[in-house]
Amino acid sequence: MLVKELYEDSFLFEESTLAHYIYHLLAEQKISLEDDISKLDAVQGDNRKVAELIRKNVLGIHKVRIYSLKMNKKDFFFIFASSPQEAIQFFTETFQRSPLNCHEYPLEFELARGKEVVTFRDMRKDFESFPAIAGWFERVG
């Protein structure tokens, strides 16, 4: 695997630490995008500089997760948010009540939308700001 592919994956999976570390090594010209990832083990980055890049979030990575919040015995809302606390607060402000529970789902979870099957990761691309309601599910029976 090339550094370029790992770097792209770090953005796709919102791995801020890895993305900033690679960014730092690229900026210091210790690696190139065409290097094999094994070269990452052979070079040393400046941990203080990397920590500062992460603190400033120079790459603009904001991890967004998906949470299922239970309204009652049969109604659940899926909310994109950065944390369970943010999802609960958004639910409470939106519906003027607290959820019965809040569980994180994997972004790779597949569900039917119309005639297609999509993942929450795919659905997230439809939103410009977060937190946001991704959908509603009603348990039958």
Buried (B, 14 or more C-beta within 10 A) or exposed (E): EBBBEBBEEBBEBBBBEBBBBBBBBBEEEBBEEEBEBEBBEEEEBEEEBBEEBBEEEBBEBEEBBBBBBBBEEEBBBBBBBEBBEBBBBBBEEEBEEEBEEBEEBEBEEEBEEEEEEBBBBBBBEEEEEBBBBBBEEEEEE
